[in-house]
Amino acid sequence: MRAIAWESLWGRRWLGRLVSLLLIFAIVNLAINNVFGLIMGDSLDGIAAQMREARDVQGVIAVLGDPAHARTLAFAAVFNLLFSFLYTGLYSYSMAAATLKAVDGAYDMKGVFHSFRIPIGVWWQAVLTCLVTYWPLIAYCAFLWGLDEFAGLRVSLSGAGCGSMMVGVLCLVRFYRFRMAWFVKAKNEDFGAAKCLLESARITHGAKLRNLAFDCSYWATFLVVAALAFLFLFAAGASGVGTRFFGMLVLGFAIIAAGVFAKLYMNVGQAVFYRELEVEKNEKKEFE
């Protein structure tokens, strides 16, 4: 499968198109952050300045406890959360559509940006995907908070660690169960969010461990990125201002380039995995 992903990136020349897609969404993200800064920047800067002037923890609590400040922070949190899910939905749909095209051998970007025509739909799918994937973690954190706040009990460090490990494994399983939902949405634009998640659960049944193993097969790619990061830190501590600056500049660019390639390589690999699962499940359905 990784060989097919490699061929899709290089043989079919989709690497440049996918990098362009990343740049487009980087601009979209920058625009959203600028809008957020224009709307909330001055208010948040004022609150931050008052918090810096506070002499102790009680002073900071008094600043945060001000009703006007509390409303500002609540609005900022909701605004940021809403737009974060919107960006996630737009990006995830477009990346899934583009990588499927790369795997299928298409040479155009038609349909890749259809997510901008259904912003509410992709926003809701991003929200629902997050909730159904990470609800065990949300419930566990709420349980620990409630135990401390209302019952006055504290969980031991070992107990909290064991619980966190179990919740982490459960969230990992659910992550791989619903991982194909965006590919389903890209292929079937008329599907609702719940239907995409159910279809992802259907085609990944019995294949979640295989998907995890497939992700782990990229260890060499990410080892290169880690090695470049280590060299970057080494260059940052090198003697000589000129050598240090040049080394950090070159290695910084190399890390970004390698990280982008590793991300796209893995995304295309997931598209290949989705296509294989789709074929397997359809053949099994016809056989039955």
C-alpha positions as CSV (number, residue, x, y, z in Angstrom):
1,M,0.0,0.0,0.0
2,R,2.8,2.4,0.7
3,A,4.2,1.6,-2.8
4,I,0.9,2.7,-4.3
5,A,0.9,5.9,-2.1
6,W,4.5,6.6,-3.3
7,E,3.5,6.1,-6.9
8,S,0.5,8.4,-6.4
9,L,2.7,11.2,-5.0
10,W,5.6,11.0,-7.5
11,G,4.5,9.0,-10.5
12,R,1.2,10.8,-10.9
13,R,2.7,14.1,-9.8
14,W,0.2,14.8,-7.0
15,L,2.8,16.0,-4.5
16,G,2.7,19.5,-5.9
17,R,-1.1,19.6,-5.9
18,L,-1.3,18.4,-2.3
19,V,1.3,20.9,-1.2
20,S,-0.7,23.7,-2.9
21,L,-3.7,22.5,-1.0
22,L,-1.9,22.7,2.3
23,L,-0.8,26.3,1.4
24,I,-4.3,27.3,0.5
25,F,-5.6,26.1,3.9
26,A,-2.7,27.7,5.7
27,I,-3.9,31.0,4.1
28,V,-7.5,30.2,5.2
29,N,-6.3,29.5,8.7
30,L,-4.3,32.7,8.8
31,A,-7.4,34.6,7.6
32,I,-9.6,33.1,10.3
33,N,-6.9,34.0,13.0
34,N,-6.7,37.5,11.7
35,V,-10.5,37.9,11.9
36,F,-10.4,36.6,15.4
37,G,-7.6,39.0,16.2
38,L,-9.5,42.0,14.8
39,I,-12.7,41.1,16.8
40,M,-11.1,40.0,20.1
41,G,-7.5,41.2,20.0
42,D,-7.8,44.4,22.0
43,S,-10.1,42.9,24.7
44,L,-7.9,39.9,25.2
45,D,-4.8,42.0,25.3
46,G,-6.4,44.2,28.0
47,I,-7.3,41.2,30.1
48,A,-3.7,39.8,29.7
49,A,-2.3,43.2,30.8
50,Q,-4.4,43.2,33.9
51,M,-3.3,39.7,34.7
52,R,0.3,40.6,34.4
53,E,-0.2,43.5,36.7
54,A,-1.7,41.3,39.4
55,R,0.7,40.6,42.2
56,D,-0.6,37.2,43.3
57,V,-3.0,34.4,42.4
58,Q,-5.9,36.1,44.2
59,G,-5.4,39.1,41.9
60,V,-5.5,36.9,38.8
61,I,-8.6,35.3,40.1
62,A,-10.2,38.7,40.7
63,V,-9.4,39.7,37.1
64,L,-10.9,36.5,35.7
65,G,-13.9,36.8,38.0
66,D,-14.9,40.2,36.6
67,P,-18.3,39.6,34.8
68,A,-17.2,41.6,31.7
69,H,-14.0,39.7,31.5
70,A,-15.7,36.4,32.0
71,R,-18.1,37.2,29.1
72,T,-15.3,38.2,26.9
73,L,-13.3,35.0,27.6
74,A,-16.4,32.8,27.1
75,F,-17.2,34.5,23.8
76,A,-13.6,34.1,22.6
77,A,-13.6,30.4,23.6
78,V,-16.8,29.7,21.8
79,F,-15.7,31.7,18.7
80,N,-12.4,29.9,18.6
81,L,-14.0,26.5,19.1
82,L,-16.6,27.0,16.3
83,F,-14.1,28.2,13.8
84,S,-11.6,25.5,14.7
85,F,-14.2,22.8,13.9
86,L,-15.1,24.7,10.7
87,Y,-11.5,24.7,9.6
88,T,-11.1,21.1,10.5
89,G,-14.1,20.1,8.5
90,L,-13.1,22.1,5.4
91,Y,-9.6,20.8,5.5
92,S,-10.4,17.2,6.3
93,Y,-13.0,17.0,3.4
94,S,-10.7,18.6,0.9
95,M,-7.6,16.5,1.9
96,A,-9.7,13.3,1.7
97,A,-11.1,14.2,-1.7
98,A,-7.6,15.2,-3.1
99,T,-5.9,12.0,-1.8
100,L,-8.7,9.8,-3.2
101,K,-8.1,11.5,-6.6
102,A,-4.4,10.9,-6.3
103,V,-5.0,7.2,-5.7
104,D,-7.6,6.9,-8.4
105,G,-5.2,8.4,-11.0
106,A,-7.2,11.6,-11.6
107,Y,-5.3,14.6,-12.9
108,D,-7.6,17.4,-11.9
109,M,-8.7,19.1,-8.7
110,K,-12.4,19.1,-9.5
111,G,-14.5,18.6,-6.5
112,V,-11.7,19.0,-4.0
113,F,-13.1,22.3,-2.6
114,H,-16.8,21.2,-2.5
115,S,-16.5,21.5,1.3
116,F,-16.8,25.3,0.9
117,R,-20.3,24.7,-0.6
118,I,-21.5,22.8,2.5
119,P,-19.8,24.5,5.5
120,I,-22.5,23.6,8.0
121,G,-22.3,20.0,6.9
122,V,-18.6,19.6,7.3
123,W,-18.6,21.7,10.5
124,W,-21.2,19.4,12.0
125,Q,-19.3,16.3,10.9
126,A,-16.1,17.6,12.6
127,V,-18.0,18.3,15.8
128,L,-19.8,14.9,15.8
129,T,-16.5,13.0,14.9
130,C,-14.8,14.7,17.8
131,L,-17.6,13.8,20.3
132,V,-18.1,10.2,19.3
133,T,-14.3,9.6,19.2
134,Y,-13.3,11.3,22.4
135,W,-16.4,11.0,24.6
136,P,-14.7,8.5,26.9
137,L,-11.9,11.1,27.6
138,I,-14.5,13.9,28.1
139,A,-16.6,11.6,30.5
140,Y,-13.5,10.5,32.4
141,C,-12.3,14.1,33.0
142,A,-15.9,15.1,34.0
143,F,-15.9,12.1,36.4
144,L,-12.6,13.1,38.1
145,W,-13.7,16.7,38.4
146,G,-17.1,15.8,39.9
147,L,-15.5,13.3,42.3
148,D,-13.2,16.1,43.6
149,E,-15.8,18.9,43.4
150,F,-18.9,17.3,44.9
151,A,-17.7,14.2,46.8
152,G,-14.5,15.7,48.1
153,L,-12.6,12.6,47.0
154,R,-9.3,12.4,45.2
155,V,-8.2,9.5,43.0
156,S,-4.7,8.1,43.7
157,L,-1.9,8.7,41.2
158,S,-1.8,5.0,40.3
159,G,-5.6,4.8,39.9
160,A,-5.7,7.9,37.7
161,G,-2.8,6.5,35.6
162,C,-4.6,3.2,35.1
163,G,-7.8,4.9,34.3
164,S,-6.1,7.3,31.8
165,M,-4.4,4.3,30.1
166,M,-7.7,2.5,29.7
167,V,-9.5,5.6,28.4
168,G,-6.5,6.3,26.0
169,V,-6.8,2.8,24.5
170,L,-10.6,3.2,24.1
171,C,-10.2,6.5,22.4
172,L,-7.5,5.0,20.1
173,V,-9.9,2.2,19.1
174,R,-12.6,4.7,18.4
175,F,-10.2,6.9,16.4
176,Y,-9.5,4.1,14.0
177,R,-13.2,3.1,13.9
178,F,-14.2,6.5,12.6
179,R,-11.0,7.4,10.7
180,M,-12.5,6.7,7.2
181,A,-15.5,9.0,7.8
182,W,-14.0,11.9,5.7
183,F,-13.2,9.6,2.8
184,V,-16.8,8.4,2.9
185,K,-18.0,12.0,2.9
186,A,-15.7,12.9,0.0
187,K,-17.0,10.0,-2.0
188,N,-20.7,10.6,-1.0
189,E,-21.3,14.3,-0.6
190,D,-25.0,13.7,0.1
191,F,-24.3,11.5,3.1
192,G,-25.0,13.1,6.5
193,A,-22.4,13.2,9.3
194,A,-24.0,10.3,11.2
195,K,-24.2,8.1,8.1
196,C,-20.5,8.8,7.3
197,L,-19.5,7.7,10.8
198,L,-21.7,4.6,10.6
199,E,-20.2,3.7,7.2
200,S,-16.7,4.2,8.5
201,A,-17.5,1.9,11.4
202,R,-18.8,-0.7,9.0
203,I,-15.8,-0.8,6.7
204,T,-13.2,-0.7,9.5
205,H,-14.8,-3.5,11.4
206,G,-12.0,-6.1,12.0
207,A,-9.4,-3.8,10.3
208,K,-8.5,-1.3,13.0
209,L,-5.5,-3.2,14.2
210,R,-4.3,-3.6,10.6
211,N,-4.7,0.2,10.1
212,L,-2.6,0.8,13.2
213,A,0.1,-1.5,11.9
214,F,0.0,0.3,8.6
215,D,0.5,3.6,10.4
216,C,3.5,2.1,12.2
217,S,5.0,1.0,8.9
218,Y,5.9,4.7,8.3
219,W,8.4,4.6,11.2
220,A,11.4,5.2,8.8
221,T,9.8,8.3,7.3
222,F,9.2,9.9,10.7
223,L,12.6,8.7,11.9
224,V,14.1,11.0,9.2
225,V,12.0,13.9,10.4
226,A,13.1,13.2,14.0
227,A,16.8,13.0,12.9
228,L,16.4,16.4,11.2
229,A,14.9,17.9,14.3
230,F,17.8,16.6,16.3
231,L,20.3,18.1,13.9
232,F,18.3,21.4,14.1
233,L,18.8,21.4,17.9
234,F,22.4,20.6,17.4
235,A,22.8,23.4,14.9
236,A,21.1,25.8,17.3
237,G,23.8,25.1,19.9
238,A,26.7,25.3,17.4
239,S,29.4,27.8,18.0
240,G,29.6,30.9,15.7
241,V,26.6,33.1,15.0
242,G,26.9,32.8,11.2
243,T,27.2,29.0,11.3
244,R,24.4,28.7,13.8
245,F,22.0,30.9,11.8
246,F,22.8,29.2,8.4
247,G,22.5,25.7,10.0
248,M,19.2,26.6,11.6
249,L,17.8,28.1,8.5
250,V,18.7,25.2,6.2
251,L,17.7,22.5,8.7
252,G,14.5,24.4,9.6
253,F,13.4,24.4,6.0
254,A,14.4,20.7,5.7
255,I,12.3,19.8,8.8
256,I,9.3,21.6,7.4
257,A,9.7,20.0,4.0
258,A,10.2,16.5,5.4
259,G,7.3,17.0,7.8
260,V,4.9,18.1,5.0
261,F,6.0,15.2,2.8
262,A,5.6,12.7,5.7
263,K,2.1,14.0,6.4
264,L,1.0,13.9,2.8
265,Y,2.6,10.4,2.3
266,M,0.6,9.1,5.2
267,N,-2.6,10.8,4.1
268,V,-2.3,9.2,0.6
269,G,-1.6,5.9,2.3
270,Q,-4.8,6.2,4.2
271,A,-6.7,6.8,1.0
272,V,-5.2,3.6,-0.4
273,F,-6.2,1.8,2.7
274,Y,-9.7,3.1,2.4
275,R,-10.0,1.9,-1.2
276,E,-8.8,-1.6,-0.2
277,L,-11.2,-1.8,2.7
278,E,-14.0,-0.6,0.4
279,V,-13.2,-3.4,-2.1
280,E,-12.9,-6.0,0.6
281,K,-16.2,-5.1,2.3
282,N,-18.1,-4.9,-1.0
283,E,-16.8,-8.3,-2.1
284,K,-17.8,-9.8,1.3
285,K,-21.2,-8.2,1.0
286,E,-21.7,-9.7,-2.5
287,F,-20.5,-13.1,-1.4
288,E,-23.1,-13.1,1.5
